[in-house]
Amino acid sequence: MLLSAATCTASAQDDGTKTIVDVAKENGNFTTLLAALDAAQLTDTLKGEGPFTVFAPTDSAFASLPAGTIEALLNNTEALKSILLYHVASGKLTAVDVVNRTNLTTLQGKILKVNVTEEGVFVGKARIAVTDVETSNGVIHVINAVLIPPEDEPAKWYFFSIPFQAENNSVENLLAGVEYNSLVYFNSSSGVFENVSTLEPLKGYWINLPGGMEFNASRQFASSRETASAASIPPSLKLYPGWNAVGSPSRLNLTADAAFISIGDSYAKVKGPWKPDEKGSGNYAFVGHNGLKGTLSGNQVGTDVFAVKPYEGYWIYVKEEGMLA
């Protein structure tokens, strides 16, 4: 659970003039962080107009680093500056803003991942202990560990769908806040991957994100689900012989037999969901064979047990034209 700023011992709240640096000094638990900012010549930056969001490690967090680490960093200002900027994001991001993100772009240039668990909210490998410490030029979130920028990671592809009709289905609206390299849909009629400007139900889309970023479709579209429009006519999608990129027709987890009942025996196989790996590639979790039952071998299964989940993308191999609904 996120804690409020009021739980921060001796936390100095902004009176309208106290900057991030001023508040950290008055708090008394950030002497190492402040010394590091001075050594890296970043103190004046965090006294600037901003606004900034700072994930601030306490003195005890710095003390948990291996022996000699702090001294070594203080003598390597470039490395120290890189690490410190990895703790800062542009703009004022409150606790609510943070938990609604999966990734944050830091001033260091790399991505900081956000993960909400039963144990708390984590940025990278650090747990947020205190949130929303207000200052005149931003906000401080107190963390229990020092963040180390990751090595450069390759870009990743994600395969997703939306099981609802959005009132505003533009990419600009539905993917607001997502930094991506490419977004495409496979047009099975022409056999060509096409760029898209709108997202529609029943279609499977590929999105490519820069290294270090992750994409969770269910989480991304959480607010859109609440404003989904009630379609007067249920959506449908024409399928063509060969592989088609599709999504689930339901917001429930179904077997392929149930999800694709509208096309019956006109399809032979379905594969998915796509699982990206750390190398920028990935694999399909399962291949379902229409007409067969149970687990066949390895990841080969019958469509009676193949799971079709909302927000995932799937490839379905169609033998003849049909209409998915």
C-alpha positions as a Markdown table, in Angstrom:
| # | Residue | x | y | z |
|---|---|---|---|---|
| 1 | Met | 0.0 | 0.0 | 0.0 |
| 2 | Leu | 1.2 | 3.5 | -0.8 |
| 3 | Leu | 1.8 | 5.7 | 2.3 |
| 4 | Ser | 0.9 | 9.3 | 2.5 |
| 5 | Ala | 3.4 | 12.1 | 2.9 |
| 6 | Ala | 2.1 | 12.7 | 6.4 |
| 7 | Thr | 3.7 | 9.4 | 7.5 |
| 8 | Cys | 7.2 | 10.7 | 6.6 |
| 9 | Thr | 9.0 | 11.4 | 9.8 |
| 10 | Ala | 9.9 | 15.1 | 10.1 |
| 11 | Ser | 8.7 | 15.6 | 6.5 |
| 12 | Ala | 8.8 | 19.3 | 5.6 |
| 13 | Gln | 5.9 | 20.2 | 3.4 |
| 14 | Asp | 6.0 | 23.0 | 0.9 |
| 15 | Asp | 4.9 | 26.4 | 2.0 |
| 16 | Gly | 5.0 | 27.7 | -1.5 |
| 17 | Thr | 8.7 | 28.4 | -1.7 |
| 18 | Lys | 10.6 | 25.3 | -0.6 |
| 19 | Thr | 12.2 | 23.4 | -3.5 |
| 20 | Ile | 12.9 | 19.7 | -3.7 |
| 21 | Val | 16.3 | 20.3 | -2.3 |
| 22 | Asp | 15.0 | 22.5 | 0.6 |
| 23 | Val | 12.5 | 19.9 | 1.6 |
| 24 | Ala | 15.0 | 17.1 | 1.5 |
| 25 | Lys | 17.4 | 19.1 | 3.7 |
| 26 | Glu | 14.8 | 19.9 | 6.3 |
| 27 | Asn | 13.7 | 16.2 | 6.4 |
| 28 | Gly | 17.1 | 15.1 | 7.6 |
| 29 | Asn | 17.0 | 11.6 | 6.1 |
| 30 | Phe | 18.6 | 12.4 | 2.7 |
| 31 | Thr | 22.1 | 13.6 | 3.6 |
| 32 | Thr | 23.8 | 11.2 | 1.3 |
| 33 | Leu | 21.5 | 12.0 | -1.6 |
| 34 | Leu | 22.2 | 15.7 | -1.1 |
| 35 | Ala | 25.9 | 15.1 | -1.0 |
| 36 | Ala | 25.7 | 13.1 | -4.2 |
| 37 | Leu | 23.7 | 15.9 | -5.9 |
| 38 | Asp | 26.4 | 18.4 | -4.9 |
| 39 | Ala | 29.1 | 16.2 | -6.2 |
| 40 | Ala | 27.3 | 15.6 | -9.5 |
| 41 | Gln | 26.5 | 19.4 | -9.8 |
| 42 | Leu | 22.8 | 18.6 | -9.9 |
| 43 | Thr | 21.7 | 20.6 | -6.8 |
| 44 | Asp | 20.9 | 23.7 | -8.8 |
| 45 | Thr | 19.0 | 21.6 | -11.3 |
| 46 | Leu | 16.6 | 20.4 | -8.6 |
| 47 | Lys | 16.3 | 23.9 | -7.3 |
| 48 | Gly | 15.1 | 24.9 | -10.7 |
| 49 | Glu | 11.6 | 25.6 | -12.0 |
| 50 | Gly | 10.8 | 22.0 | -13.0 |
| 51 | Pro | 8.5 | 20.6 | -12.2 |
| 52 | Phe | 10.3 | 17.3 | -11.3 |
| 53 | Thr | 9.3 | 14.0 | -9.8 |
| 54 | Val | 12.1 | 12.6 | -7.6 |
| 55 | Phe | 12.3 | 9.1 | -6.3 |
| 56 | Ala | 14.5 | 9.8 | -3.3 |
| 57 | Pro | 16.5 | 7.0 | -1.6 |
| 58 | Thr | 17.0 | 7.6 | 2.1 |
| 59 | Asp | 20.4 | 7.5 | 3.9 |
| 60 | Ser | 19.6 | 3.9 | 4.9 |
| 61 | Ala | 19.0 | 3.0 | 1.3 |
| 62 | Phe | 22.5 | 4.3 | 0.3 |
| 63 | Ala | 24.0 | 2.6 | 3.3 |
| 64 | Ser | 22.7 | -0.7 | 1.9 |
| 65 | Leu | 25.0 | -0.4 | -1.1 |
| 66 | Pro | 28.1 | -2.6 | -1.2 |
| 67 | Ala | 31.0 | -1.2 | 0.8 |
| 68 | Gly | 33.0 | 1.4 | -1.1 |
| 69 | Thr | 30.3 | 2.0 | -3.7 |
| 70 | Ile | 29.4 | 5.5 | -2.5 |
| 71 | Glu | 33.0 | 6.6 | -2.3 |
| 72 | Ala | 33.7 | 5.2 | -5.8 |
| 73 | Leu | 30.7 | 7.1 | -7.2 |
| 74 | Leu | 31.7 | 10.3 | -5.6 |
| 75 | Asn | 34.9 | 10.0 | -7.5 |
| 76 | Asn | 33.2 | 9.2 | -10.8 |
| 77 | Thr | 30.9 | 12.1 | -11.4 |
| 78 | Glu | 29.7 | 11.0 | -14.8 |
| 79 | Ala | 28.5 | 7.6 | -13.4 |
| 80 | Leu | 27.0 | 9.4 | -10.3 |
| 81 | Lys | 25.1 | 11.9 | -12.5 |
| 82 | Ser | 23.7 | 9.1 | -14.6 |
| 83 | Ile | 22.5 | 7.2 | -11.5 |
| 84 | Leu | 21.0 | 10.3 | -9.9 |
| 85 | Leu | 19.1 | 11.4 | -13.1 |
| 86 | Tyr | 17.7 | 7.9 | -13.2 |
| 87 | His | 15.8 | 8.8 | -10.1 |
| 88 | Val | 14.1 | 11.9 | -11.6 |
| 89 | Ala | 11.3 | 12.2 | -14.1 |
| 90 | Ser | 10.1 | 15.4 | -15.8 |
| 91 | Gly | 6.7 | 16.8 | -14.6 |
| 92 | Lys | 4.8 | 16.4 | -11.4 |
| 93 | Leu | 3.7 | 12.8 | -11.1 |
| 94 | Thr | 1.5 | 12.1 | -8.0 |
| 95 | Ala | 1.1 | 8.6 | -6.5 |
| 96 | Val | -2.1 | 8.2 | -8.6 |
| 97 | Asp | -0.1 | 9.1 | -11.7 |
| 98 | Val | 2.6 | 6.6 | -10.9 |
| 99 | Val | 0.4 | 3.6 | -10.2 |
| 100 | Asn | -1.4 | 4.2 | -13.5 |
| 101 | Arg | 1.8 | 3.9 | -15.4 |
| 102 | Thr | 3.8 | 0.8 | -16.3 |
| 103 | Asn | 6.9 | 2.8 | -17.4 |
| 104 | Leu | 8.4 | 6.2 | -16.7 |
| 105 | Thr | 11.0 | 8.0 | -18.8 |
| 106 | Thr | 13.7 | 9.4 | -16.5 |
| 107 | Leu | 15.9 | 12.4 | -17.1 |
| 108 | Gln | 18.8 | 9.9 | -17.5 |
| 109 | Gly | 17.0 | 8.8 | -20.7 |
| 110 | Lys | 16.2 | 5.2 | -19.7 |
| 111 | Ile | 12.9 | 3.7 | -18.7 |
| 112 | Leu | 11.9 | 3.1 | -15.1 |
| 113 | Lys | 9.4 | 0.3 | -14.8 |
| 114 | Val | 6.5 | 0.6 | -12.4 |
| 115 | Asn | 5.1 | -2.6 | -10.8 |
| 116 | Val | 2.1 | -2.7 | -8.4 |
| 117 | Thr | 2.1 | -5.8 | -6.2 |
| 118 | Glu | 0.6 | -7.0 | -2.9 |
| 119 | Glu | 3.8 | -5.9 | -1.2 |
| 120 | Gly | 3.5 | -2.4 | -2.5 |
| 121 | Val | 4.4 | -0.2 | -5.5 |
| 122 | Phe | 7.8 | -0.6 | -7.0 |
| 123 | Val | 9.8 | 1.6 | -9.3 |
| 124 | Gly | 12.6 | -0.6 | -10.7 |
| 125 | Lys | 13.6 | -2.8 | -7.7 |
| 126 | Ala | 12.8 | -0.1 | -5.1 |
| 127 | Arg | 9.6 | 0.0 | -3.1 |
| 128 | Ile | 7.9 | 3.4 | -2.6 |
| 129 | Ala | 7.7 | 4.0 | 1.1 |
| 130 | Val | 6.3 | 7.5 | 1.2 |
| 131 | Thr | 4.4 | 9.3 | -1.5 |
| 132 | Asp | 3.4 | 12.9 | -2.5 |
| 133 | Val | 5.8 | 15.0 | -0.5 |
| 134 | Glu | 4.9 | 18.3 | -2.0 |
| 135 | Thr | 7.5 | 21.0 | -2.9 |
| 136 | Ser | 7.3 | 24.2 | -4.9 |
| 137 | Asn | 8.9 | 22.7 | -8.0 |
| 138 | Gly | 7.6 | 19.1 | -7.9 |
| 139 | Val | 7.0 | 16.1 | -5.7 |
| 140 | Ile | 9.2 | 13.6 | -3.8 |
| 141 | His | 8.4 | 9.9 | -3.5 |
| 142 | Val | 10.6 | 8.2 | -0.9 |
| 143 | Ile | 12.1 | 4.8 | -1.9 |
| 144 | Asn | 13.9 | 2.2 | 0.1 |
| 145 | Ala | 16.7 | 1.4 | -2.4 |
| 146 | Val | 19.1 | 3.1 | -4.8 |
| 147 | Leu | 18.1 | 2.6 | -8.4 |
| 148 | Ile | 20.8 | 1.5 | -10.9 |
| 149 | Pro | 20.1 | 2.2 | -14.6 |
| 150 | Pro | 19.8 | -1.1 | -16.5 |
| 151 | Glu | 22.0 | -2.0 | -19.5 |
| 152 | Asp | 20.6 | -1.1 | -22.9 |
| 153 | Glu | 17.8 | -3.5 | -23.8 |
| 154 | Pro | 16.4 | -4.3 | -27.3 |
| 155 | Ala | 13.1 | -3.0 | -28.5 |
| 156 | Lys | 10.2 | -5.5 | -27.9 |
| 157 | Trp | 7.0 | -6.4 | -29.8 |
| 158 | Tyr | 3.7 | -6.9 | -28.1 |
| 159 | Phe | 0.6 | -8.5 | -29.6 |
| 160 | Phe | -2.7 | -7.1 | -28.2 |
| 161 | Ser | -6.4 | -6.5 | -28.8 |
| 162 | Ile | -9.3 | -4.6 | -27.3 |
| 163 | Pro | -12.4 | -6.5 | -26.4 |
| 164 | Phe | -14.7 | -3.5 | -26.4 |
| 165 | Gln | -15.8 | -0.6 | -28.7 |
| 166 | Ala | -14.4 | 2.6 | -27.4 |
| 167 | Glu | -16.3 | 5.9 | -27.7 |
| 168 | Asn | -13.1 | 7.4 | -29.0 |
| 169 | Asn | -11.1 | 4.7 | -30.7 |
| 170 | Ser | -8.3 | 6.8 | -32.0 |
| 171 | Val | -4.7 | 5.6 | -31.3 |
| 172 | Glu | -4.0 | 9.1 | -29.9 |
| 173 | Asn | -6.7 | 8.6 | -27.3 |
| 174 | Leu | -6.3 | 4.9 | -26.4 |
| 175 | Leu | -2.5 | 4.9 | -26.4 |
| 176 | Ala | -2.1 | 8.2 | -24.7 |
| 177 | Gly | 1.2 | 8.3 | -22.7 |
| 178 | Val | 2.7 | 5.2 | -24.5 |
| 179 | Glu | 6.0 | 5.8 | -26.3 |
| 180 | Tyr | 6.2 | 3.3 | -29.1 |
| 181 | Asn | 8.3 | 2.8 | -32.3 |
| 182 | Ser | 5.7 | 1.2 | -34.4 |
| 183 | Leu | 2.0 | 0.1 | -34.4 |
| 184 | Val | 0.7 | -2.2 | -37.2 |
| 185 | Tyr | -2.1 | -4.5 | -38.2 |
| 186 | Phe | -1.8 | -7.4 | -40.6 |
| 187 | Asn | -4.4 | -6.9 | -43.4 |
| 188 | Ser | -5.1 | -10.6 | -44.3 |
| 189 | Ser | -6.9 | -9.5 | -47.5 |
| 190 | Ser | -3.8 | -7.8 | -49.0 |
| 191 | Gly | -1.2 | -9.7 | -47.0 |
| 192 | Val | 0.5 | -6.5 | -45.8 |
| 193 | Phe | 1.2 | -5.0 | -42.4 |
| 194 | Glu | -0.4 | -1.5 | -42.2 |
| 195 | Asn | 0.0 | 1.4 | -39.9 |
| 196 | Val | -3.2 | 2.2 | -38.0 |
| 197 | Ser | -4.8 | 5.3 | -36.6 |
| 198 | Thr | -7.8 | 3.7 | -34.8 |
| 199 | Leu | -8.1 | 0.5 | -32.7 |
| 200 | Glu | -11.1 | -1.8 | -33.3 |
| 201 | Pro | -12.4 | -4.8 | -31.4 |
| 202 | Leu | -11.7 | -8.3 | -32.9 |
| 203 | Lys | -8.4 | -7.2 | -34.5 |
| 204 | Gly | -5.0 | -8.2 | -33.2 |
| 205 | Tyr | -2.4 | -5.4 | -33.2 |
| 206 | Trp | 1.4 | -5.4 | -33.0 |
| 207 | Ile | 3.2 | -2.6 | -31.1 |
| 208 | Asn | 6.9 | -2.1 | -30.8 |
| 209 | Leu | 8.3 | -0.4 | -27.7 |
| 210 | Pro | 11.8 | 0.9 | -27.0 |
| 211 | Gly | 14.1 | -1.2 | -24.9 |
| 212 | Gly | 13.2 | -1.2 | -21.2 |
| 213 | Met | 9.5 | -0.4 | -21.7 |
| 214 | Glu | 6.7 | -2.9 | -21.2 |
| 215 | Phe | 3.1 | -2.9 | -22.5 |
| 216 | Asn | 0.1 | -4.2 | -20.5 |
| 217 | Ala | -3.0 | -3.8 | -22.6 |
| 218 | Ser | -5.5 | -4.6 | -19.9 |
| 219 | Arg | -3.9 | -1.9 | -17.7 |
| 220 | Gln | -3.5 | 0.6 | -20.5 |
| 221 | Phe | -7.2 | 0.4 | -21.5 |
| 222 | Ala | -8.6 | 0.3 | -17.9 |
| 223 | Ser | -10.1 | 3.8 | -18.1 |
| 224 | Ser | -11.3 | 3.2 | -21.7 |
| 225 | Arg | -13.3 | 0.2 | -20.6 |
| 226 | Glu | -15.4 | 2.5 | -18.3 |
| 227 | Thr | -16.3 | 4.7 | -21.3 |
| 228 | Ala | -16.9 | 1.9 | -23.8 |
| 229 | Ser | -19.9 | 2.5 | -26.0 |
| 230 | Ala | -22.7 | 0.0 | -26.4 |
| 231 | Ala | -22.6 | -0.9 | -30.0 |
| 232 | Ser | -26.1 | -1.2 | -31.6 |
| 233 | Ile | -24.7 | -3.9 | -33.8 |
| 234 | Pro | -22.1 | -6.4 | -32.4 |
| 235 | Pro | -18.7 | -6.0 | -34.0 |
| 236 | Ser | -17.6 | -8.5 | -36.7 |
| 237 | Leu | -14.5 | -9.1 | -38.7 |
| 238 | Lys | -14.1 | -10.7 | -42.1 |
| 239 | Leu | -11.5 | -13.4 | -42.2 |
| 240 | Tyr | -9.6 | -14.5 | -45.3 |
| 241 | Pro | -7.8 | -17.8 | -46.2 |
| 242 | Gly | -4.5 | -17.9 | -44.4 |
| 243 | Trp | -3.3 | -16.3 | -41.2 |
| 244 | Asn | -5.5 | -13.6 | -39.7 |
| 245 | Ala | -4.5 | -11.3 | -36.7 |
| 246 | Val | -7.5 | -11.4 | -34.3 |
| 247 | Gly | -8.5 | -10.6 | -30.7 |
| 248 | Ser | -11.0 | -12.2 | -28.4 |
| 249 | Pro | -14.7 | -11.4 | -29.0 |
| 250 | Ser | -15.3 | -11.5 | -25.3 |
| 251 | Arg | -14.1 | -9.8 | -22.1 |
| 252 | Leu | -14.0 | -13.3 | -20.5 |
| 253 | Asn | -11.4 | -16.0 | -20.7 |
| 254 | Leu | -12.8 | -18.6 | -23.1 |
| 255 | Thr | -11.6 | -21.7 | -24.9 |
| 256 | Ala | -10.9 | -21.3 | -28.6 |
| 257 | Asp | -13.9 | -23.6 | -29.3 |
| 258 | Ala | -16.1 | -21.1 | -27.5 |
| 259 | Ala | -14.4 | -17.9 | -28.7 |
| 260 | Phe | -14.4 | -18.8 | -32.3 |
| 261 | Ile | -17.7 | -20.7 | -32.5 |
| 262 | Ser | -18.9 | -18.2 | -35.1 |
| 263 | Ile | -16.5 | -19.6 | -37.7 |
| 264 | Gly | -16.8 | -23.3 | -36.6 |
| 265 | Asp | -14.7 | -25.7 | -38.7 |
| 266 | Ser | -13.5 | -23.0 | -41.1 |
| 267 | Tyr | -10.2 | -22.6 | -39.2 |
| 268 | Ala | -7.4 | -25.1 | -38.7 |
| 269 | Lys | -5.1 | -23.5 | -36.1 |
| 270 | Val | -4.8 | -20.7 | -33.6 |
| 271 | Lys | -1.6 | -19.6 | -31.9 |
| 272 | Gly | -0.8 | -17.2 | -29.0 |
| 273 | Pro | -0.5 | -15.3 | -26.8 |
| 274 | Trp | 2.9 | -13.8 | -27.8 |
| 275 | Lys | 5.5 | -13.8 | -25.0 |
| 276 | Pro | 8.3 | -11.3 | -25.7 |
| 277 | Asp | 11.7 | -12.1 | -24.3 |
| 278 | Glu | 14.7 | -10.1 | -23.1 |
| 279 | Lys | 16.4 | -10.5 | -26.4 |
| 280 | Gly | 13.8 | -8.6 | -28.3 |
| 281 | Ser | 12.3 | -11.8 | -29.8 |
| 282 | Gly | 9.7 | -14.1 | -28.2 |
| 283 | Asn | 7.5 | -17.1 | -28.8 |
| 284 | Tyr | 3.8 | -18.1 | -28.9 |
| 285 | Ala | 2.7 | -19.8 | -25.7 |
| 286 | Phe | 0.4 | -22.3 | -27.4 |
| 287 | Val | -0.7 | -23.6 | -30.8 |
| 288 | Gly | -4.3 | -24.9 | -30.8 |
| 289 | His | -5.5 | -27.5 | -33.4 |
| 290 | Asn | -9.2 | -27.3 | -34.3 |
| 291 | Gly | -11.0 | -30.6 | -33.9 |
| 292 | Leu | -8.4 | -32.1 | -31.5 |
| 293 | Lys | -8.7 | -32.3 | -27.7 |
| 294 | Gly | -6.5 | -31.9 | -24.7 |
| 295 | Thr | -2.7 | -31.5 | -24.5 |
| 296 | Leu | -1.1 | -33.0 | -27.5 |
| 297 | Ser | 2.7 | -32.5 | -27.2 |
| 298 | Gly | 4.7 | -29.6 | -25.7 |
| 299 | Asn | 2.8 | -26.4 | -26.4 |
| 300 | Gln | 0.5 | -28.1 | -29.0 |
| 301 | Val | -3.1 | -28.4 | -27.7 |
| 302 | Gly | -6.6 | -29.0 | -28.8 |
| 303 | Thr | -8.9 | -26.0 | -29.2 |
| 304 | Asp | -11.1 | -27.4 | -26.4 |
| 305 | Val | -8.4 | -26.3 | -23.9 |
| 306 | Phe | -6.6 | -23.5 | -25.8 |
| 307 | Ala | -7.2 | -20.3 | -23.8 |
| 308 | Val | -8.3 | -17.2 | -25.6 |
| 309 | Lys | -8.0 | -14.2 | -23.3 |
| 310 | Pro | -9.2 | -10.6 | -23.7 |
| 311 | Tyr | -6.5 | -8.0 | -24.5 |
| 312 | Glu | -4.2 | -10.6 | -26.1 |
| 313 | Gly | -3.6 | -10.9 | -29.8 |
| 314 | Tyr | -3.9 | -14.3 | -31.7 |
| 315 | Trp | -3.1 | -15.7 | -35.1 |
| 316 | Ile | -5.8 | -17.8 | -36.6 |
| 317 | Tyr | -5.4 | -19.9 | -39.8 |
| 318 | Val | -8.5 | -19.9 | -41.8 |
| 319 | Lys | -9.3 | -22.4 | -44.6 |
| 320 | Glu | -12.0 | -20.4 | -46.2 |
| 321 | Glu | -13.6 | -16.9 | -45.8 |
| 322 | Gly | -15.7 | -16.4 | -42.7 |
| 323 | Met | -17.0 | -13.8 | -40.3 |
| 324 | Leu | -15.7 | -13.7 | -36.8 |
| 325 | Ala | -18.3 | -12.3 | -34.4 |
